[in-house]
Amino acid sequence: MPIRRRDFLKLSGAAALLPWPRLSRAADVASLYDLPRFGNARILHMTDTHAQLKPVYFREPSVNIGIGAMAGQPPHLVAKAFLARFGISPDSAEAYAFTCVDFEKSAPRFGRLGGFAHLKTLIDRLRGDVGEKGAMLLDGGDLWQGTGQANEAHGADMVEAANLLGIEAMTGHWEFTYGEAALRDNLARFKGEFLAQNVFLTEEAAFNDAKAFDPASGRVFKPAMIKEIGGHRVAVIGQAFPYVPIAHPKRFTPDWTFGIHDAELQKLVQGMRDYDRVDAVILLSHNGMDVDLKLASRVTGIDIILGGHTHDAVPQPIPVKNAAGTTLVTNAGSNGKFLGVLDLELAKGKVGGVRYRLLPVFSELLKPDPAMATLIERTREPHGAWFDKIATSDRLLYRRGNFSGPMDQLICDALRSGLDAEIALSPGFRWGTTALSGDALTMEDVLAETAVTYPETYVQGMTGADIKAVLEDVCDNLFNPDPYYQQGGDMVRTGGLSYACTPTESTGRRISELRLDDGAPLEANKRYKVAGWASVNAQAGKPVWDVLANYLRSGKAAPTRGSGVTLKGVDGNPGIAQPT
């Protein structure tokens, strides 16, 4: 359905919530991307596109709970609380882009977002506004993974797209799950820089002279780069996802260690300030926003953190005070929905002014770039069979949210049915697109929810105590009050099992009232048949995408139900959408 012009007139008025003044004239559609000039350096930032080359629907969460000091603070605001905090009109294109409010009504009205051909048009326009030497484009990671096409090519197709887009530097997360050989092969063809100050050789790998950017320090990759923009020196430091060997199978990165390494980061920042005489320091981070907020309070000398990993789309930078001043922390959403525009007024040795806008990428407002569109169609051509319909969505299917979503419930139903299991466990990944009720579902859609390099399903016996321990462990990762113990992602999804969760409780005490679908309590000493996928331990079952596709083709209607989770102790938390 074409976008109605009047719908977008409302969006331009939201400029007042950002550091720019309200537009002085009655804006037309084209002015949405006409940004006032400011400063002498422009940094464009995208992150967590998860290889989505085409425009997508992606529903933002209705549950994103913050606890302790983070309760009621960005990024832990959803729905109306988010709109109120950032001054966004509920009935607007921006409300559709940034929240779940009226998503089913707004999606046909405003259309899909993102798409690399549309991003290319927007990026070229924003670069052209300031001149090629006045801008640079950065990617925060999770660029190469998230579709069947990228998974099959180990990200090679995305390297080609990144080069055409003009990405000058990136860091990584899921990129590491293709293994060292594929990663290095892709980087050999990538025209930009891959930056990661926090990836080091293991002691054994260093002893055996494993390949490293700096053998003396053990740093595997280049930690930072300096680019002159507008006559000033801008430093960009890369911070890869700190928990790769924990969140993913260790076999993909056996010679490398990860971590936050804020002490090493502090030394690097200080050196760039003292010896390289840079005028601005930017951290290109894949830590996740809560981790970045804590890091900003501990590491001095960073002007702006351009963040990713947790898929939080936050319209305004969050200022964080530290011992030497203030660091601004941003996070730029996911799936190509947004492009961050950071305009800096640089002076000798300092940033004199900052203006930031997180632009929604409305595909129907941006003509696709012809060269990028051709590349996309060429890379998709060998996979024609993936685009044939295999089922029709009978409801809104989405994943993102702390506890569950209809897409995850569908995957759990498929696992239980296909593997004849009592209980299913499915990982709380935050990537994966949204399908509207009545949409055709294809193998491409299935792979957009499941395409990983360790997709094998499994069935195993687990006691009730084992199952509770798994839930407690993942819940602690999600709600630990110390962000440095959070690894991102959402709660493991469950099928055939309900439970109560008290996020504000202490470790090991958050999960209670575990029951099977028939209402019987889960018994600690009884063994249950449990199906799952994406285990960090090697498995030999069918790929989960085959299990899900077969379930869809069978025509079995999954029952409509809630998440199976009862929340306690968080009444009134603005990270939970309130009933309308």
SVG drawing of the C-alpha trace seen along z (x, -y; Angstrom):
<svg xmlns="http://www.w3.org/2000/svg" viewBox="-7 -29 63 68">
<polyline fill="none" stroke="black" stroke-width="0.4" points="0.0,0.0 1.5,-3.4 2.4,-5.7 0.1,-8.6 1.9,-12.0 0.1,-13.4 1.3,-10.5 4.9,-11.7 4.2,-15.3 3.7,-14.4 7.2,-12.8 9.1,-15.9 7.6,-17.7 9.4,-15.3 12.7,-17.0 12.0,-19.1 12.7,-16.1 16.2,-15.9 19.1,-18.4 18.0,-20.2 15.3,-23.0 11.8,-22.4 11.6,-22.8 10.4,-26.4 8.3,-25.6 5.5,-23.2 7.7,-20.2 7.0,-18.1 7.9,-14.4 11.4,-15.1 12.4,-17.2 12.4,-14.2 16.0,-13.6 17.0,-17.2 19.1,-17.7 20.3,-21.2 24.0,-21.7 26.0,-21.6 29.7,-21.3 32.5,-20.1 32.4,-16.3 29.6,-13.8 29.7,-10.3 27.0,-7.8 26.4,-4.8 24.5,-1.6 24.4,1.7 22.8,5.1 21.4,5.2 21.7,9.0 22.2,9.3 18.7,8.0 19.4,6.7 15.7,6.1 13.2,3.9 11.6,5.6 8.9,5.4 10.3,5.5 8.2,4.9 9.9,3.3 9.5,5.0 6.5,4.6 8.6,5.9 12.2,4.6 12.5,4.5 15.1,2.5 15.7,3.2 17.6,1.3 19.2,-1.8 18.1,-1.0 14.4,-0.8 12.6,-3.5 15.7,-4.6 16.6,-4.2 16.8,-1.7 14.3,-0.1 11.2,-2.0 8.6,-0.7 5.3,-1.7 3.7,-4.8 6.4,-5.3 8.9,-5.5 6.8,-8.0 6.4,-10.2 10.1,-10.2 11.1,-11.2 8.1,-13.5 6.8,-11.4 3.2,-11.6 1.5,-8.2 -0.2,-8.4 3.0,-9.1 5.5,-7.4 8.1,-7.8 6.0,-6.0 5.7,-3.1 9.4,-3.0 10.5,-3.2 7.8,-1.3 5.2,1.5 2.3,-1.0 -0.5,-0.1 2.0,1.9 -0.6,4.0 -2.5,0.8 0.6,-1.2 2.6,1.4 0.4,1.3 0.2,-2.5 3.9,-3.2 5.4,-0.1 8.7,1.8 11.9,0.2 15.5,0.6 16.9,2.4 20.4,1.8 19.4,0.2 17.4,-2.4 20.2,-2.8 22.6,-3.4 20.5,-6.2 20.1,-7.8 23.8,-7.4 24.9,-8.9 22.6,-11.8 23.8,-12.5 27.5,-12.2 26.8,-14.5 25.3,-17.1 28.7,-17.6 31.1,-16.4 32.9,-13.1 35.8,-14.2 33.5,-15.5 31.8,-12.2 32.5,-8.6 30.3,-5.4 30.7,-3.0 29.1,0.4 28.7,1.8 28.7,5.5 26.2,8.3 26.4,7.3 27.1,10.7 24.6,13.0 20.8,13.3 19.6,14.8 19.9,18.1 21.8,16.4 24.4,14.9 24.7,18.2 25.3,20.3 27.9,17.8 29.5,17.3 28.9,13.6 30.7,13.2 27.6,11.6 27.5,9.0 31.1,8.1 30.2,7.2 27.2,5.1 29.3,3.4 31.9,2.4 29.3,0.9 27.7,-0.9 31.1,-2.4 31.5,-1.1 34.9,-2.4 35.1,-0.5 33.2,2.2 33.5,4.4 32.0,7.8 29.9,10.4 28.1,13.1 30.8,12.6 33.0,14.7 30.6,17.7 31.8,18.4 35.2,19.4 38.6,17.9 39.2,19.0 36.0,17.6 36.3,14.5 39.8,13.7 38.8,14.6 36.0,12.0 38.2,9.4 40.7,9.8 38.0,8.6 36.5,6.0 37.7,2.5 37.2,1.0 38.9,1.7 37.9,4.4 38.5,3.0 38.5,4.9 40.6,3.7 39.3,6.4 40.2,9.7 43.5,11.3 45.3,14.6 45.2,17.3 48.5,18.1 48.8,21.3 48.0,19.6 50.6,16.8 53.2,19.4 52.5,21.1 52.9,17.8 49.2,17.7 48.4,14.9 47.8,11.5 47.7,7.9 50.2,7.1 52.0,10.2 53.7,8.2 50.4,7.4 48.5,10.4 45.8,8.3 44.3,10.3 42.9,7.3 43.7,3.7 42.3,1.9 41.6,-1.6 42.0,-3.9 42.3,-7.7 40.7,-9.5 41.0,-13.2 37.5,-14.7 36.9,-18.3 40.6,-19.1 40.4,-17.4 41.6,-14.0 38.9,-11.5 39.8,-8.3 37.5,-5.3 38.1,-2.4 36.5,1.0 34.9,3.0 33.7,6.4 31.1,8.4 32.9,9.4 31.3,12.8 31.7,14.7 33.1,17.9 30.4,18.0 27.4,17.2 28.5,19.4 30.4,22.6 34.1,22.2 35.1,24.2 34.6,21.2 37.3,19.1 39.6,21.6 42.7,19.4 41.1,16.1 39.9,14.6 37.4,11.8 36.2,9.6 35.4,5.9 39.0,5.0 38.1,1.5 41.6,1.0 43.2,1.8 40.7,-0.5 41.6,-3.3 45.3,-3.0 44.4,-3.1 42.2,-6.1 44.8,-8.0 47.5,-7.2 45.4,-8.5 44.8,-11.7 48.3,-12.2 50.4,-11.0 48.2,-10.9 46.7,-14.3 43.2,-13.4 40.4,-15.8 37.6,-13.3 37.4,-9.7 34.5,-7.5 34.0,-3.9 32.3,-1.7 30.8,0.8 29.0,4.1 28.8,4.4 25.1,3.7 23.7,0.5 23.6,1.3 27.3,2.4 28.2,-0.8 26.5,-3.0 28.6,-1.4 31.8,-1.5 31.2,-5.2 31.2,-5.9 34.6,-4.1 36.6,-4.9 37.5,-8.6 38.3,-10.4 35.7,-8.8 33.4,-11.5 30.7,-9.3 29.9,-5.6 28.1,-4.4 26.6,-1.2 24.9,2.0 24.1,5.6 21.0,5.1 19.0,3.7 17.8,0.7 16.7,-2.2 17.2,-5.3 16.5,-8.6 18.7,-10.7 22.2,-10.1 22.4,-9.4 25.0,-11.5 27.1,-9.7 29.4,-11.6 32.8,-10.2 35.9,-11.4 37.0,-13.5 33.8,-14.8 30.8,-13.3 30.5,-10.6 27.4,-10.3 26.0,-6.8 23.9,-5.8 22.3,-2.7 21.0,-2.5 18.4,0.3 18.6,3.2 17.7,4.8 18.6,1.7 15.6,-0.2 17.7,-3.2 20.7,-5.2 22.5,-7.3 23.7,-10.7 26.3,-12.2 27.4,-15.8 30.3,-17.1 31.8,-20.6 35.5,-19.8 38.1,-22.1 41.8,-21.4 41.8,-18.6 38.1,-18.6 34.5,-18.3 32.8,-21.7 29.3,-20.6 27.3,-17.5 24.0,-17.0 22.6,-13.5 19.6,-12.1 18.5,-8.5 16.7,-8.4 14.1,-5.7 14.8,-4.3 11.3,-4.3 11.8,-2.3 8.8,-3.9 10.3,-7.4 13.7,-6.5 14.3,-5.4 16.5,-2.2 20.0,-2.8 20.2,-1.0 23.7,0.5 22.8,1.9 19.5,3.2 21.3,5.0 23.8,6.5 21.0,7.7 19.0,9.4 22.2,11.1 23.1,12.5 19.5,13.7 19.1,15.3 20.6,18.7 18.1,19.1 14.9,18.8 13.3,21.8 13.4,20.0 11.0,17.4 8.1,19.8 5.2,19.8 5.1,22.7 2.4,21.3 0.3,18.3 0.7,16.5 -2.5,16.7 -1.4,14.0 1.2,11.4 4.5,13.2 7.4,11.4 10.2,12.4 11.6,9.4 10.7,9.1 12.2,10.2 10.2,13.4 8.6,14.6 6.9,13.8 4.5,15.6 7.4,16.6 9.2,18.2 6.1,20.0 5.7,21.3 9.3,22.6 8.7,24.3 5.5,25.9 7.5,27.2 10.2,28.7 7.7,30.4 5.7,31.8 8.6,32.7 10.8,34.3 8.0,35.7 9.1,33.9 7.2,32.8 9.1,29.5 10.9,27.2 13.6,24.7 14.5,22.1 17.2,19.3 16.1,15.8 17.8,14.3 16.9,10.7 17.3,10.9 14.5,12.2 11.9,10.3 8.2,9.8 5.3,11.2 1.9,9.6 -1.3,11.7 -2.1,13.0 1.4,12.7 2.8,15.6 5.6,17.4 8.6,18.7 11.7,20.6 13.5,17.2 11.3,16.2 12.1,19.4 15.8,18.9 15.5,15.3 14.6,16.7 16.9,19.6 20.0,19.1 23.0,19.9 26.1,22.1 25.0,24.4 21.4,25.1 21.2,28.7 18.2,29.8 18.5,32.2 16.3,34.2 17.6,35.0 16.4,36.0 16.5,33.3 15.2,33.3 12.9,30.6 15.9,29.3 18.0,29.1 15.3,27.2 14.9,24.7 18.7,24.2 18.8,23.3 16.0,20.8 17.7,19.2 21.0,19.0 19.6,17.2 17.4,15.0 20.5,13.9 22.2,13.0 19.2,10.8 18.5,9.2 21.8,9.2 22.1,5.7 25.7,5.5 25.7,4.8 29.1,6.4 27.4,9.8 24.8,9.3 25.4,10.9 22.5,9.5 19.7,11.5 16.4,12.3 15.0,15.1 15.1,18.6 11.7,19.4 9.7,22.4 7.1,24.7 5.0,27.0 6.0,25.2 4.9,22.1 6.6,20.3 6.6,17.2 9.5,14.8 10.5,12.1 13.3,10.1 14.1,8.1 15.0,11.2 18.6,12.4 20.5,15.0 18.8,18.4 15.6,17.1 13.9,15.5 12.1,18.6 9.1,20.3 5.8,22.0 7.0,24.2 4.1,26.2 3.5,28.3 0.7,27.5 -1.7,29.7 -1.2,27.8 1.0,30.5 3.9,29.0 7.4,29.7 9.0,32.2 12.7,31.5 13.7,35.2 11.6,36.3 13.2,36.6 11.4,34.9 12.0,35.2 13.2,31.8 13.9,30.6 16.0,27.6 18.5,26.1 21.5,23.8 23.4,25.7 27.0,24.6 27.7,28.3 27.9,30.2 24.7,31.9 23.7,34.2 19.9,33.5 18.2,32.0 18.7,28.3 16.0,26.3 14.9,24.6 13.9,28.0 11.9,28.8 10.1,25.5 9.5,25.6 8.1,29.1 5.8,28.0 4.5,25.1 4.0,27.2 2.0,29.7 -0.8,27.2 -1.0,27.8 -2.4,24.8 -0.5,23.7 -2.8,22.8 -2.9,19.1 -1.7,18.5 0.4,16.1 4.0,16.3 3.5,18.8 5.3,16.4 3.8,14.6 5.8,11.6 6.1,10.6 7.5,7.6 7.6,5.3 4.1,3.8 4.2,0.3 7.6,0.8 7.8,-1.3 9.7,1.5 6.3,3.3 3.6,2.1 0.5,1.2 -2.9,2.4 -4.8,-0.2"/>
</svg>
